[in-house]
């Protein structure tokens, strides 16, 4: 048995700086990201695509085969009146979705289809989707809707604190302290 030498002892942490920062919501998801999120639930890629296609034909979701991560201003305006209904279906409090103006980080021009998102026909419930389009339809809609709604939530704001251990200044670290949860 070997003993490890104990060369360190308890020492205070010194805060060297505090900086307020914020992060905008992530861009909208593509089909590959959607499939990646649904794979742990046992929903296979081919099932996702066939179910998504049926949902697209009923205008419940947008065109599936796009690599776009943004939407156009027109697409934003088209869905804006439906935001509270989309929130209701996926269980998101509409008060949290308070960024009802377009974000430069999420709106673009010159896209053929725009990012994957909910369509103009908002379902009455998630269970209606599974009954009409098959197993996994509710999960597809839920992931797309929450991705879309996130872009309409406030930024995540936090205070980044950097510091070091008083008696061991080479031991540095940082921590992000949430101030506004945002998206």
C-alpha positions in Angstrom: 0.0 0.0 0.0 1.3 3.4 -1.0 0.5 6.7 0.7 -0.1 9.7 -1.4 1.6 12.8 0.0 -0.8 15.5 1.0 0.8 18.8 -0.1 -2.4 20.8 -0.2 -4.6 22.2 2.5 -7.9 24.1 2.7 -7.7 27.6 1.2 -10.2 30.3 0.4 -11.4 31.0 -3.1 -10.8 34.5 -4.4 -13.2 35.9 -7.0 -11.1 37.7 -9.6 -14.0 39.0 -11.9 -17.7 39.0 -12.4 -19.1 39.6 -15.9 -22.7 39.6 -17.0 -23.2 37.5 -20.2 -26.1 36.3 -22.2 -26.8 33.6 -24.7 -29.5 33.7 -27.4 -31.6 30.6 -28.0 -30.2 27.9 -30.3 -31.1 28.0 -34.0 -33.9 25.8 -35.2 -33.3 22.1 -35.7 -32.8 20.1 -38.9 -34.1 16.6 -39.6 -30.9 15.0 -38.5 -31.0 16.8 -35.2 -34.6 15.8 -34.8 -33.8 12.2 -35.5 -30.9 12.3 -33.0 -33.2 13.6 -30.3 -35.9 11.0 -31.0 -33.5 8.0 -31.4 -33.2 7.4 -27.6 -37.0 7.0 -27.5 -36.8 4.1 -30.0 -38.1 6.1 -32.9 -36.1 5.1 -36.0 -35.1 7.6 -38.7 -37.2 6.0 -41.5 -40.3 6.1 -39.2 -39.6 9.8 -38.4 -39.3 10.7 -42.1 -42.5 8.8 -43.1 -44.5 10.2 -40.2 -43.1 13.7 -40.7 -44.0 13.5 -44.4 -47.7 12.7 -43.5 -47.7 15.5 -41.0 -46.3 17.9 -43.6 -49.0 16.9 -46.1 -51.6 17.9 -43.5 -49.7 21.2 -42.8 -49.1 20.3 -39.2 -45.3 20.7 -39.7 -43.1 22.5 -42.3 -41.2 20.8 -45.2 -39.0 18.1 -43.7 -36.0 17.9 -46.0 -34.3 21.2 -45.4 -30.9 22.1 -44.0 -32.0 25.6 -43.1 -31.5 26.7 -39.5 -33.4 30.0 -39.9 -36.8 31.0 -41.1 -37.9 34.0 -43.2 -39.7 37.0 -41.8 -42.8 35.9 -43.7 -42.7 32.5 -42.1 -42.2 34.1 -38.7 -45.2 36.4 -39.3 -47.3 33.4 -40.5 -46.8 31.5 -37.2 -46.9 34.4 -34.8 -50.7 34.4 -34.3 -50.5 30.6 -33.6 -47.8 30.8 -30.8 -50.2 30.6 -27.9 -52.0 27.7 -29.4 -48.7 25.9 -30.1 -47.7 26.6 -26.4 -50.9 25.1 -25.2 -50.4 21.9 -27.2 -46.9 21.2 -25.9 -47.4 22.5 -22.4 -45.4 25.7 -22.4 -46.7 28.7 -20.5 -47.3 31.4 -23.1 -46.0 34.1 -20.7 -42.5 32.5 -21.0 -42.6 33.0 -24.8 -42.3 36.8 -24.6 -39.9 37.6 -27.5 -42.6 38.1 -30.1 -40.4 40.1 -32.5 -38.0 38.5 -35.0 -34.4 37.8 -33.9 -31.6 38.5 -36.4 -30.1 35.2 -35.2 -33.2 33.2 -36.3 -34.5 35.1 -39.4 -32.8 35.1 -42.8 -33.4 35.5 -46.5 -33.0 33.4 -49.6 -34.0 30.1 -48.1 -36.0 27.6 -50.1 -38.0 26.2 -47.2 -36.9 27.6 -43.9 -36.0 25.6 -40.9 -38.2 22.7 -39.6 -41.0 24.1 -37.5 -44.7 23.7 -36.7 -47.1 24.2 -39.6 -50.2 26.4 -39.9 -52.6 23.6 -38.7 -52.1 23.4 -35.0 -53.4 20.1 -33.5 -55.8 20.1 -30.6 -53.5 17.8 -28.6 -50.4 15.7 -28.9 -52.5 12.5 -28.6 -54.5 13.5 -31.6 -51.3 13.4 -33.6 -50.4 9.9 -32.7 -53.9 8.7 -33.4 -53.9 10.4 -36.9 -50.3 10.0 -38.1 -48.9 7.1 -36.1 -46.6 6.4 -33.2 -44.0 9.2 -32.7 -46.0 12.0 -34.3 -46.6 13.6 -31.0 -42.8 13.5 -30.2 -41.9 14.9 -33.6 -44.3 17.8 -33.1 -43.3 18.4 -29.5 -39.5 18.7 -30.3 -40.2 20.9 -33.4 -42.6 23.1 -31.4 -40.3 23.6 -28.5 -37.3 24.3 -30.8 -39.5 27.0 -32.5 -40.8 28.4 -29.2 -37.3 28.7 -27.7 -36.4 31.3 -30.3 -39.3 33.4 -28.9 -38.1 33.3 -25.3 -35.7 35.7 -23.6 -32.0 35.2 -23.7 -30.4 33.1 -21.0 -28.5 35.7 -18.8 -25.9 34.8 -16.3 -23.0 36.2 -14.3 -19.7 34.5 -15.1 -17.4 34.5 -12.1 -13.7 33.7 -12.5 -11.4 33.0 -9.5 -8.5 31.2 -8.0 -7.6 29.4 -4.9 -5.9 31.9 -2.5 -2.9 29.9 -1.5 -2.6 28.1 -4.9 -3.0 30.8 -7.6 -2.4 28.3 -10.4 -5.7 26.6 -9.5 -8.2 28.7 -11.4 -11.8 28.2 -12.4 -15.0 29.8 -13.5 -18.7 29.3 -12.8 -21.8 30.7 -14.5 -24.5 31.9 -12.1 -27.9 32.0 -13.7 -29.7 35.3 -13.4 -32.5 35.0 -16.0 -33.4 31.5 -17.2 -34.7 32.6 -20.5 -35.1 29.9 -23.1 
